[in-house]
Amino acid sequence: MARIEFGDEKVTTYGNLPSLDEKAPHFELLKSDLSIANLDDYKGKRIIMNIFPSIDTGVGATSVRNFSKKADELENVTVLCISRDLPFAQQRFTRNESLENIVNLSDFRERNFGKDYGVEMIDGPWEGLLSRAVIVLNENGHVIHSQQVPNIDDEPDYLAALKTLL
């Protein structure tokens, strides 16, 4: 279990992020059209998993915008923006922002991703939502970078995540 902060309050996550060099756990998440996406759909791609509590928070929205900008500059990289928001809210945001080079995925139905990746908050004001984290996978689906953001109010370290893909 990881201990993070929400403002001044301590919050616990369900577990820990996958370890470096570990094969990323399988997932099944909902796309905007309510179809299922899984890790195998992105086989052969380098992946940035931008994980956050909600697209309707300032930092969540900023992280989606920032990773979207950078995705254009990187070859063979897919940015997966993952939260427990309804797919409709995710789609509304990306449509309103004219963001086309990211993939929104939702863990609202099965709720396994948060547990399998160690990012579900199990206490605190946002209990049941996903914590803010970034996981980068290589073409073989192995973890090459991970960051559990220590305070939910802070942005992830974009540069550290992107450097692993250069």
Secondary structure as UniProt FT lines:
FT   STRAND          3..6
FT   TURN            7..8
FT   STRAND          9..13
FT   TURN            20..21
FT   STRAND          28..30
FT   TURN            32..33
FT   STRAND          36..38
FT   HELIX           39..42
FT   TURN            43..44
FT   STRAND          46..51
FT   TURN            55..56
FT   HELIX           58..71
FT   TURN            72..73
FT   TURN            75..76
FT   STRAND          77..83
FT   HELIX           87..97
FT   STRAND          102..106
FT   TURN            108..110
FT   HELIX           113..116
FT   TURN            117..118
FT   STRAND          120..121
FT   TURN            125..128
FT   STRAND          133..137
FT   TURN            139..140
FT   STRAND          142..148
FT   TURN            152..153
FT   HELIX           158..163
FT   TURN            164..165
//
